[in-house]
């Protein structure tokens, strides 16, 4: 599994934006499509809310990629 660290600059980041910011898709809209397709998990559970608030300490997985979200 490929691990990616993401440094949070505010209180939270929306899930679709996180996918864009780490380079897993080209736009927030493409991120929404990934989430809607059911292939994204937050803390091990399927997440279908495109703009779910992801906070420091959480992790997101899609395929064989794990994104660890860290606070500042």
Backbone as XML, in Angstrom:
<?xml version="1.0"?>
<chain id="A" units="angstrom">
  <residue number="1" name="UNK">
    <atom name="N" x="0.838" y="-1.186" z="0.000"/>
    <atom name="CA" x="0.000" y="0.000" z="0.000"/>
    <atom name="C" x="0.884" y="1.250" z="0.000"/>
  </residue>
  <residue number="2" name="UNK">
    <atom name="N" x="0.545" y="2.173" z="-0.864"/>
    <atom name="CA" x="1.273" y="3.445" z="-0.942"/>
    <atom name="C" x="0.717" y="4.392" z="0.125"/>
  </residue>
  <residue number="3" name="UNK">
    <atom name="N" x="1.608" y="4.998" z="0.909"/>
    <atom name="CA" x="1.173" y="5.929" z="1.950"/>
    <atom name="C" x="1.536" y="7.355" z="1.556"/>
  </residue>
  <residue number="4" name="UNK">
    <atom name="N" x="0.567" y="8.244" z="1.761"/>
    <atom name="CA" x="0.750" y="9.656" z="1.461"/>
    <atom name="C" x="0.392" y="10.439" z="2.718"/>
  </residue>
  <residue number="5" name="UNK">
    <atom name="N" x="1.219" y="11.408" z="3.081"/>
    <atom name="CA" x="0.906" y="12.277" z="4.215"/>
    <atom name="C" x="0.381" y="13.597" z="3.684"/>
  </residue>
  <residue number="6" name="UNK">
    <atom name="N" x="-0.654" y="14.108" z="4.337"/>
    <atom name="CA" x="-1.218" y="15.401" z="3.955"/>
    <atom name="C" x="-1.225" y="16.292" z="5.183"/>
  </residue>
  <residue number="7" name="UNK">
    <atom name="N" x="-0.592" y="17.446" z="5.076"/>
    <atom name="CA" x="-0.520" y="18.404" z="6.179"/>
    <atom name="C" x="-1.706" y="19.353" z="6.092"/>
  </residue>
  <residue number="8" name="UNK">
    <atom name="N" x="-2.560" y="19.295" z="7.077"/>
    <atom name="CA" x="-3.774" y="20.113" z="7.122"/>
    <atom name="C" x="-3.409" y="21.542" z="7.503"/>
  </residue>
  <residue number="9" name="UNK">
    <atom name="N" x="-3.919" y="22.527" z="6.755"/>
    <atom name="CA" x="-3.589" y="23.922" z="7.062"/>
    <atom name="C" x="-4.701" y="24.612" z="7.845"/>
  </residue>
  <residue number="10" name="UNK">
    <atom name="N" x="-5.871" y="24.016" z="7.891"/>
    <atom name="CA" x="-6.983" y="24.596" z="8.648"/>
    <atom name="C" x="-7.584" y="23.553" z="9.569"/>
  </residue>
  <residue number="11" name="UNK">
    <atom name="N" x="-8.859" y="23.750" z="9.920"/>
    <atom name="CA" x="-9.535" y="22.821" z="10.825"/>
    <atom name="C" x="-9.871" y="21.502" z="10.130"/>
  </residue>
  <residue number="12" name="UNK">
    <atom name="N" x="-10.229" y="21.590" z="8.833"/>
    <atom name="CA" x="-10.596" y="20.395" z="8.082"/>
    <atom name="C" x="-10.399" y="20.641" z="6.595"/>
  </residue>
  <residue number="13" name="UNK">
    <atom name="N" x="-10.493" y="19.563" z="5.805"/>
    <atom name="CA" x="-10.487" y="19.661" z="4.360"/>
    <atom name="C" x="-11.627" y="18.784" z="3.861"/>
  </residue>
  <residue number="14" name="UNK">
    <atom name="N" x="-12.336" y="19.242" z="2.830"/>
    <atom name="CA" x="-13.420" y="18.434" z="2.275"/>
    <atom name="C" x="-12.817" y="17.255" z="1.515"/>
  </residue>
  <residue number="15" name="UNK">
    <atom name="N" x="-13.488" y="16.119" z="1.605"/>
    <atom name="CA" x="-12.965" y="14.878" z="1.045"/>
    <atom name="C" x="-12.618" y="15.007" z="-0.433"/>
  </residue>
  <residue number="16" name="UNK">
    <atom name="N" x="-13.521" y="15.571" z="-1.233"/>
    <atom name="CA" x="-13.239" y="15.681" z="-2.669"/>
    <atom name="C" x="-12.035" y="16.574" z="-2.945"/>
  </residue>
  <residue number="17" name="UNK">
    <atom name="N" x="-11.843" y="17.608" z="-2.133"/>
    <atom name="CA" x="-10.691" y="18.497" z="-2.294"/>
    <atom name="C" x="-9.398" y="17.801" z="-1.876"/>
  </residue>
  <residue number="18" name="UNK">
    <atom name="N" x="-9.471" y="16.975" z="-0.844"/>
    <atom name="CA" x="-8.299" y="16.225" z="-0.395"/>
    <atom name="C" x="-7.787" y="15.328" z="-1.517"/>
  </residue>
  <residue number="19" name="UNK">
    <atom name="N" x="-8.692" y="14.640" z="-2.188"/>
    <atom name="CA" x="-8.298" y="13.753" z="-3.284"/>
    <atom name="C" x="-7.606" y="14.537" z="-4.395"/>
  </residue>
  <residue number="20" name="UNK">
    <atom name="N" x="-8.079" y="15.762" z="-4.632"/>
    <atom name="CA" x="-7.448" y="16.616" z="-5.642"/>
    <atom name="C" x="-6.082" y="17.108" z="-5.167"/>
  </residue>
  <residue number="21" name="UNK">
    <atom name="N" x="-6.001" y="17.539" z="-3.916"/>
    <atom name="CA" x="-4.762" y="18.124" z="-3.392"/>
    <atom name="C" x="-3.610" y="17.136" z="-3.324"/>
  </residue>
  <residue number="22" name="UNK">
    <atom name="N" x="-3.905" y="15.851" z="-3.113"/>
    <atom name="CA" x="-2.837" y="14.852" z="-3.065"/>
    <atom name="C" x="-2.551" y="14.262" z="-4.441"/>
  </residue>
  <residue number="23" name="UNK">
    <atom name="N" x="-3.282" y="14.709" z="-5.470"/>
    <atom name="CA" x="-2.982" y="14.298" z="-6.834"/>
    <atom name="C" x="-3.652" y="13.021" z="-7.308"/>
  </residue>
  <residue number="24" name="UNK">
    <atom name="N" x="-4.684" y="12.565" z="-6.592"/>
    <atom name="CA" x="-5.374" y="11.350" z="-7.023"/>
    <atom name="C" x="-6.412" y="11.618" z="-8.109"/>
  </residue>
  <residue number="25" name="UNK">
    <atom name="N" x="-6.753" y="12.890" z="-8.310"/>
    <atom name="CA" x="-7.649" y="13.271" z="-9.407"/>
    <atom name="C" x="-7.315" y="14.697" z="-9.813"/>
  </residue>
  <residue number="26" name="UNK">
    <atom name="N" x="-7.826" y="15.107" z="-10.967"/>
    <atom name="CA" x="-7.465" y="16.404" z="-11.532"/>
    <atom name="C" x="-8.277" y="17.576" z="-11.000"/>
  </residue>
  <residue number="27" name="UNK">
    <atom name="N" x="-9.469" y="17.304" z="-10.472"/>
    <atom name="CA" x="-10.330" y="18.403" z="-10.022"/>
    <atom name="C" x="-11.212" y="17.952" z="-8.876"/>
  </residue>
  <residue number="28" name="UNK">
    <atom name="N" x="-11.828" y="18.922" z="-8.211"/>
    <atom name="CA" x="-12.765" y="18.596" z="-7.146"/>
    <atom name="C" x="-13.950" y="17.811" z="-7.683"/>
  </residue>
  <residue number="29" name="UNK">
    <atom name="N" x="-14.363" y="18.126" z="-8.904"/>
    <atom name="CA" x="-15.470" y="17.406" z="-9.533"/>
    <atom name="C" x="-15.122" y="15.949" z="-9.760"/>
  </residue>
  <residue number="30" name="UNK">
    <atom name="N" x="-13.902" y="15.692" z="-10.190"/>
    <atom name="CA" x="-13.454" y="14.310" z="-10.378"/>
    <atom name="C" x="-13.385" y="13.604" z="-9.030"/>
  </residue>
  <residue number="31" name="UNK">
    <atom name="N" x="-13.010" y="14.341" z="-7.990"/>
    <atom name="CA" x="-12.992" y="13.781" z="-6.640"/>
    <atom name="C" x="-14.382" y="13.381" z="-6.190"/>
  </residue>
  <residue number="32" name="UNK">
    <atom name="N" x="-15.373" y="14.216" z="-6.520"/>
    <atom name="CA" x="-16.760" y="13.895" z="-6.172"/>
    <atom name="C" x="-17.207" y="12.611" z="-6.861"/>
  </residue>
  <residue number="33" name="UNK">
    <atom name="N" x="-16.775" y="12.417" z="-8.106"/>
    <atom name="CA" x="-17.138" y="11.204" z="-8.842"/>
    <atom name="C" x="-16.526" y="9.966" z="-8.187"/>
  </residue>
  <residue number="34" name="UNK">
    <atom name="N" x="-15.277" y="10.071" z="-7.729"/>
    <atom name="CA" x="-14.627" y="8.954" z="-7.043"/>
    <atom name="C" x="-15.386" y="8.582" z="-5.770"/>
  </residue>
  <residue number="35" name="UNK">
    <atom name="N" x="-15.766" y="9.601" z="-5.008"/>
    <atom name="CA" x="-16.492" y="9.357" z="-3.764"/>
    <atom name="C" x="-17.861" y="8.738" z="-4.068"/>
  </residue>
  <residue number="36" name="UNK">
    <atom name="N" x="-18.565" y="9.293" z="-5.043"/>
    <atom name="CA" x="-19.896" y="8.790" z="-5.400"/>
    <atom name="C" x="-19.838" y="7.343" z="-5.879"/>
  </residue>
  <residue number="37" name="UNK">
    <atom name="N" x="-18.713" y="6.954" z="-6.464"/>
    <atom name="CA" x="-18.550" y="5.591" z="-6.950"/>
    <atom name="C" x="-18.370" y="4.559" z="-5.845"/>
  </residue>
  <residue number="38" name="UNK">
    <atom name="N" x="-18.195" y="5.028" z="-4.602"/>
    <atom name="CA" x="-18.119" y="4.120" z="-3.468"/>
    <atom name="C" x="-16.750" y="3.517" z="-3.206"/>
  </residue>
  <residue number="39" name="UNK">
    <atom name="N" x="-15.717" y="4.037" z="-3.854"/>
    <atom name="CA" x="-14.395" y="3.424" z="-3.691"/>
    <atom name="C" x="-13.523" y="4.117" z="-2.642"/>
  </residue>
  <residue number="40" name="UNK">
    <atom name="N" x="-14.078" y="5.115" z="-1.941"/>
    <atom name="CA" x="-13.299" y="5.872" z="-0.956"/>
    <atom name="C" x="-13.743" y="5.488" z="0.455"/>
  </residue>
  <residue number="41" name="UNK">
    <atom name="N" x="-12.759" y="5.248" z="1.329"/>
    <atom name="CA" x="-13.048" y="4.930" z="2.724"/>
    <atom name="C" x="-12.373" y="5.949" z="3.620"/>
  </residue>
  <residue number="42" name="UNK">
    <atom name="N" x="-13.062" y="6.313" z="4.699"/>
    <atom name="CA" x="-12.506" y="7.200" z="5.719"/>
    <atom name="C" x="-12.463" y="6.407" z="7.013"/>
  </residue>
  <residue number="43" name="UNK">
    <atom name="N" x="-11.288" y="6.283" z="7.590"/>
    <atom name="CA" x="-11.086" y="5.498" z="8.813"/>
    <atom name="C" x="-11.630" y="4.077" z="8.658"/>
  </residue>
  <residue number="44" name="UNK">
    <atom name="N" x="-11.481" y="3.519" z="7.459"/>
    <atom name="CA" x="-11.867" y="2.134" z="7.210"/>
    <atom name="C" x="-13.320" y="1.907" z="6.832"/>
  </residue>
  <residue number="45" name="UNK">
    <atom name="N" x="-14.121" y="2.972" z="6.803"/>
    <atom name="CA" x="-15.543" y="2.842" z="6.468"/>
    <atom name="C" x="-15.855" y="3.591" z="5.180"/>
  </residue>
  <residue number="46" name="UNK">
    <atom name="N" x="-16.683" y="2.978" z="4.335"/>
    <atom name="CA" x="-17.050" y="3.618" z="3.067"/>
    <atom name="C" x="-17.679" y="4.978" z="3.331"/>
  </residue>
  <residue number="47" name="UNK">
    <atom name="N" x="-17.241" y="5.977" z="2.565"/>
    <atom name="CA" x="-17.753" y="7.340" z="2.718"/>
    <atom name="C" x="-18.368" y="7.779" z="1.395"/>
  </residue>
  <residue number="48" name="UNK">
    <atom name="N" x="-19.650" y="8.136" z="1.417"/>
    <atom name="CA" x="-20.336" y="8.567" z="0.202"/>
    <atom name="C" x="-20.635" y="10.061" z="0.206"/>
  </residue>
  <residue number="49" name="UNK">
    <atom name="N" x="-20.337" y="10.751" z="1.300"/>
    <atom name="CA" x="-20.550" y="12.206" z="1.339"/>
    <atom name="C" x="-19.344" y="12.876" z="0.677"/>
  </residue>
  <residue number="50" name="UNK">
    <atom name="N" x="-19.591" y="13.503" z="-0.446"/>
    <atom name="CA" x="-18.504" y="14.073" z="-1.260"/>
    <atom name="C" x="-17.727" y="15.158" z="-0.520"/>
  </residue>
  <residue number="51" name="UNK">
    <atom name="N" x="-18.420" y="15.914" z="0.319"/>
    <atom name="CA" x="-17.752" y="17.018" z="1.020"/>
    <atom name="C" x="-17.605" y="16.722" z="2.514"/>
  </residue>
  <residue number="52" name="UNK">
    <atom name="N" x="-17.460" y="15.451" z="2.859"/>
    <atom name="CA" x="-17.243" y="15.079" z="4.263"/>
    <atom name="C" x="-16.018" y="15.827" z="4.788"/>
  </residue>
  <residue number="53" name="UNK">
    <atom name="N" x="-16.103" y="16.294" z="6.022"/>
    <atom name="CA" x="-15.001" y="17.044" z="6.616"/>
    <atom name="C" x="-13.968" y="16.076" z="7.173"/>
  </residue>
  <residue number="54" name="UNK">
    <atom name="N" x="-12.775" y="16.148" z="6.638"/>
    <atom name="CA" x="-11.680" y="15.287" z="7.068"/>
    <atom name="C" x="-10.767" y="16.115" z="7.971"/>
  </residue>
  <residue number="55" name="UNK">
    <atom name="N" x="-10.545" y="15.613" z="9.173"/>
    <atom name="CA" x="-9.770" y="16.347" z="10.172"/>
    <atom name="C" x="-8.461" y="15.626" z="10.485"/>
  </residue>
  <residue number="56" name="UNK">
    <atom name="N" x="-7.577" y="16.319" z="11.163"/>
    <atom name="CA" x="-6.285" y="15.739" z="11.554"/>
    <atom name="C" x="-6.505" y="14.460" z="12.341"/>
  </residue>
  <residue number="57" name="UNK">
    <atom name="N" x="-5.693" y="13.453" z="12.066"/>
    <atom name="CA" x="-5.787" y="12.185" z="12.753"/>
    <atom name="C" x="-6.581" y="11.139" z="11.991"/>
  </residue>
  <residue number="58" name="UNK">
    <atom name="N" x="-7.332" y="11.569" z="10.986"/>
    <atom name="CA" x="-8.101" y="10.620" z="10.186"/>
    <atom name="C" x="-7.250" y="10.121" z="9.022"/>
  </residue>
  <residue number="59" name="UNK">
    <atom name="N" x="-7.688" y="9.027" z="8.411"/>
    <atom name="CA" x="-7.024" y="8.548" z="7.208"/>
    <atom name="C" x="-8.058" y="8.170" z="6.164"/>
  </residue>
  <residue number="60" name="UNK">
    <atom name="N" x="-7.659" y="8.320" z="4.915"/>
    <atom name="CA" x="-8.529" y="8.048" z="3.768"/>
    <atom name="C" x="-7.838" y="7.010" z="2.908"/>
  </residue>
  <residue number="61" name="UNK">
    <atom name="N" x="-8.594" y="6.006" z="2.474"/>
    <atom name="CA" x="-8.028" y="5.017" z="1.556"/>
    <atom name="C" x="-8.852" y="4.969" z="0.283"/>
  </residue>
  <residue number="62" name="UNK">
    <atom name="N" x="-8.141" y="4.824" z="-0.819"/>
    <atom name="CA" x="-8.776" y="4.609" z="-2.112"/>
    <atom name="C" x="-7.847" y="3.683" z="-2.889"/>
  </residue>
  <residue number="63" name="UNK">
    <atom name="N" x="-8.375" y="2.532" z="-3.249"/>
    <atom name="CA" x="-7.542" y="1.531" z="-3.900"/>
    <atom name="C" x="-6.412" y="1.121" z="-2.978"/>
  </residue>
  <residue number="64" name="UNK">
    <atom name="N" x="-5.182" y="1.192" z="-3.472"/>
    <atom name="CA" x="-4.029" y="0.815" z="-2.643"/>
    <atom name="C" x="-3.283" y="2.028" z="-2.108"/>
  </residue>
  <residue number="65" name="UNK">
    <atom name="N" x="-3.978" y="3.166" z="-2.014"/>
    <atom name="CA" x="-3.367" y="4.397" z="-1.505"/>
    <atom name="C" x="-4.016" y="4.773" z="-0.175"/>
  </residue>
  <residue number="66" name="UNK">
    <atom name="N" x="-3.179" y="5.065" z="0.813"/>
    <atom name="CA" x="-3.659" y="5.538" z="2.111"/>
    <atom name="C" x="-3.135" y="6.942" z="2.327"/>
  </residue>
  <residue number="67" name="UNK">
    <atom name="N" x="-4.053" y="7.858" z="2.655"/>
    <atom name="CA" x="-3.700" y="9.256" z="2.925"/>
    <atom name="C" x="-3.856" y="9.490" z="4.428"/>
  </residue>
  <residue number="68" name="UNK">
    <atom name="N" x="-2.742" y="9.787" z="5.099"/>
    <atom name="CA" x="-2.781" y="10.113" z="6.517"/>
    <atom name="C" x="-2.854" y="11.635" z="6.650"/>
  </residue>
  <residue number="69" name="UNK">
    <atom name="N" x="-3.891" y="12.117" z="7.330"/>
    <atom name="CA" x="-4.090" y="13.563" z="7.481"/>
    <atom name="C" x="-3.502" y="13.985" z="8.824"/>
  </residue>
  <residue number="70" name="UNK">
    <atom name="N" x="-2.590" y="14.936" z="8.757"/>
    <atom name="CA" x="-1.885" y="15.405" z="9.960"/>
    <atom name="C" x="-2.178" y="16.876" z="10.200"/>
  </residue>
  <residue number="71" name="UNK">
    <atom name="N" x="-2.250" y="17.240" z="11.466"/>
    <atom name="CA" x="-2.490" y="18.625" z="11.834"/>
    <atom name="C" x="-1.208" y="19.432" z="11.848"/>
  </residue>
  <residue number="72" name="UNK">
    <atom name="N" x="-1.383" y="20.750" z="11.919"/>
    <atom name="CA" x="-0.200" y="21.626" z="11.942"/>
    <atom name="C" x="0.136" y="22.061" z="13.338"/>
  </residue>
</chain>
